[in-house]
């Protein structure tokens, strides 16, 4: 009798935790910000500045004034601005105002009329946004001793 009430309470607590994670406010980066480094978030990142680095989050929005030079790994990516590098997401939406140079790995891809895309699109069912994903690394391009081809390919894209 008490176990049923406890399991319901536990279930509602778990549901409220996941709901609060999804309903949290987005992280907003304004257009006058220039960041060097990596952005890691469990929620939504709304980016309007300049970033030289990599991004890992649940939902990533590249606004009109934004310029991203690096890798983006997310469940959902919407691009209005400029991206130079690798985009790996389950759902990618390239809006008419976007300018993308690089590789897009996706499960679902929407390209609006007027969007600029110079690169390669690869549809895959293996897009993983888990934190333990071994393919996505925040390796520093200055480490010359690394011989991993994935890292070398990413460094070529970022230049």
N, C-alpha and C positions, 0 to 999 in steps of 0.2 A: 504494500500500500504506500509506504513512504518512498519506496524506490521509484515508483511511477512519477510521483511529484518531483523528486530530485532529478529524474531524467528529463522531465519537461522543463524544469528550471535550467538545467544544463543546456538543453537544446535551444531554449530561448536566448540564453547568454551567448552561445556560439553564433546564433543567427544575428543577434544584435552587434556582435563584434565584426562579423563580415559585412553587415549593413553599414556600420559606421565607417569601415574601411572604404566602401564604395561611395559613401555620401560625404566624405571629407572634402574640404575646400581644395581647389587646385593650387599648385605652386605656380606663381606667376613671375616671369622674368621680364622686366620692362625693356623697351627698345634702346635705352641708353646704357645698358649693361654689356660689357665684353668679358666673357669668362674664358679662362684657360683651365682645362681639367675635365673631370667627369661629373655627370649629373646622375644620381641614383635616387629613385623614389618608388614607393609602393603604390602611389596614386597617380593623379593626373598632373602633367607639367604643361603649362601654357607658356610658350617661349617666343619672345619678340625681340631678343637681343642678338648678340653674336657669340658663338661658341666654337672654340677650337678644342674638341675633345669628344668623348663618347657619352651616350645617353642610354640609361636603362630605366624603364618605368612601365606602368600599366597603359596609360594613354598619353600620347605626346602630340601636341599641336604646335606646328611651326607657323607662326603668324607672318603677315606680309613683310615686315621689316627685318625678319630674322634671317640669319645666315649660320648654318651648321656645317662644320667641316669635321667629319668623323663618322662614327658608327651610331646607329639608332636601333635599339632593341626594345620592342614594346608589343603589347597585344593589339593596339590600334594606333595608327599614325595618320594625321591629317596635315598635308603640306600646302601652305599658301605662299610661303617665302622660298628661300634658296637652301638647298642641301647639296653638299659635295661629299660623297662617301657611300657607305653601305646602309641600307634600310632593311631591317629584318623584322617583320610583324605579321600577325595573323590577318589584319585588315589594314590596307593602305589606301588612302584617298588623296589623289593628286588634283588639286583645285586648279582652275583656269589661270590663276596668277602665279603658279609655282614654277620653279626652275630647278630641276634635279639633274645632277651628273653623278652617275655611279651605278651600283647594283641594287636592285630591289628584290628581296626574297619574300614571298607572300603566299597566303592561302587565298585571299580575296583582294582584288585590285580594281580600283575605280580611277579612270583617267578622264577628266573633263576636257571638253574641247577648248583649246588654247593653252593647255599645260605644256611646258617644255620638259622633255625627257631625253637625255643623252646618256645612254648606258644600256644595261641589260636587265630584263625582268625574268625572274625564275619562279614559277609556281611550284610550291612544295607543300606537302602535308606535314612536314617535320619541323615547322617553325616552333621553337621552344623558347618560352620566356622565363623558364625557371631560373632561380638564382644559381643552381648548381650546373647550369649549362656550360660544358667545357669548351664549346666553340666560341663563346663570347668572352674575350679577355680585355681587361683594361691595361694592356701592356704599354709601357713607355717606349716610344719610338727611338729613344736614345740608347736602348740596350742592344749593343751590336753583337753580343755573343749568342743571341737567339737564332736558331735555325728553323723554327717552326714555320712552315709555308703559309699557314693561315695568317699568322701575325705579319709576315712579310707582305702578303697580298694586301692586308689592311693598311699597312704603312704606305704602300704604293698608291692606294686610293686617296689617302689623306693629303698627300703632297700636292 
